[in-house]
């Protein structure tokens, strides 16, 4: 059976929307708390900013914005994992793997899926 290749555009948009929803649910409350002395505020701000840019990059002709946003969204969970590594990362590993995988996908494929 051949893959449904014409559905890749829909799949990419579903992944963008899923990532935006995940970022909203996970980081919006931290962002609205607006605690400038907390490292998680800056992580939440970066997630929200680059999540919005990832959505905006999907509407553009050139994939540059999508690739850069995907790279940053791929790097942010790695930074978070490094920070919590001495603790047990197994309990919250899924929270880091979802944006890492989606960010890597858009970093490698851009808008051309």
matplotlib code that plots the C-alpha trace (Angstrom):
import matplotlib.pyplot as plt

x = [0.0, 1.4, 1.5, -1.1, 1.4, -1.1, -2.0, 1.4, 0.3, -2.6, -0.4, 2.1, -0.7, -2.1, 1.3, 1.7, -1.7, -1.0, 2.3, 0.6, -2.1, 0.5, 2.6, -0.5, -1.7, 1.8, 3.4, 0.7, 0.0, 3.7, 4.0, 1.0, 2.5, 5.2, 7.8, 11.0, 13.3, 12.2, 14.0, 10.8, 9.2, 11.9, 11.4, 7.7, 8.2, 10.5, 8.1, 5.1, 7.1, 8.5, 5.3, 3.5, 6.4, 6.1, 2.4, 3.2, 6.0, 3.5, 1.7, 4.9, 6.4, 10.0, 10.6, 13.2, 10.9, 9.6, 13.1, 14.4, 11.3, 11.6, 15.3, 14.6, 11.6, 13.9, 16.7, 14.4, 13.5, 17.1, 18.0, 15.2, 16.3, 19.8, 18.5, 16.4, 18.8, 20.1, 16.5, 14.2, 13.5, 11.4, 8.3, 8.2, 10.1, 7.0, 6.6, 10.0, 9.9, 6.7, 8.0, 11.5, 10.1, 7.9, 10.6, 13.0, 10.5, 9.9, 13.7, 14.5, 11.5, 10.5, 7.3, 8.2, 6.7]
y = [0.0, 3.4, 6.2, 9.0, 11.6, 14.3, 14.4, 15.6, 19.2, 18.5, 16.5, 19.4, 21.8, 19.4, 19.1, 22.9, 23.3, 20.5, 22.1, 25.6, 24.0, 22.2, 25.3, 27.3, 24.7, 24.2, 27.6, 30.4, 30.4, 30.7, 33.6, 35.5, 35.2, 37.6, 36.7, 38.2, 36.6, 33.1, 31.1, 29.3, 32.7, 33.2, 29.6, 30.1, 33.4, 31.8, 28.9, 31.3, 33.6, 30.8, 28.9, 31.9, 32.4, 28.7, 29.2, 32.4, 30.7, 28.2, 30.9, 32.2, 31.2, 30.7, 28.3, 30.4, 31.4, 27.9, 26.4, 29.0, 28.5, 24.7, 24.9, 27.1, 24.9, 21.9, 23.4, 24.7, 21.3, 20.2, 23.2, 22.2, 18.6, 19.7, 21.8, 19.0, 16.1, 15.5, 15.0, 12.3, 13.4, 10.3, 11.8, 14.8, 13.5, 13.5, 17.2, 17.7, 15.1, 16.4, 19.9, 18.5, 16.1, 18.6, 21.3, 18.9, 18.0, 21.6, 22.3, 19.6, 19.9, 23.6, 24.2, 21.6, 18.4]
z = [0.0, -1.0, 1.6, 1.4, 0.2, -0.5, 3.2, 4.3, 4.1, 6.4, 8.7, 9.0, 9.9, 12.4, 14.0, 14.0, 15.7, 18.2, 19.1, 19.5, 21.7, 23.8, 24.3, 25.2, 27.8, 29.2, 29.2, 29.0, 32.7, 33.5, 31.0, 32.4, 35.9, 34.7, 37.2, 35.7, 38.2, 37.3, 34.5, 33.6, 32.6, 30.0, 28.7, 28.5, 26.7, 24.1, 23.6, 23.1, 20.8, 18.6, 18.6, 17.1, 14.6, 13.6, 12.8, 10.9, 9.0, 7.6, 5.7, 4.1, 0.8, 2.1, 4.9, 6.8, 9.6, 10.0, 10.1, 12.7, 14.9, 14.6, 15.6, 18.7, 19.7, 19.3, 21.5, 24.3, 25.6, 25.5, 27.7, 30.1, 30.2, 31.0, 33.9, 35.4, 34.6, 38.2, 39.2, 37.7, 34.2, 33.6, 35.1, 32.9, 29.9, 27.6, 28.3, 26.7, 24.0, 22.3, 21.4, 20.7, 18.1, 16.5, 16.5, 14.9, 12.3, 11.2, 11.5, 9.0, 6.6, 6.8, 4.8, 2.3, 3.7]

ax = plt.figure().add_subplot(projection="3d")
ax.plot(x, y, z, "-o")
ax.set_aspect("equal")
plt.show()
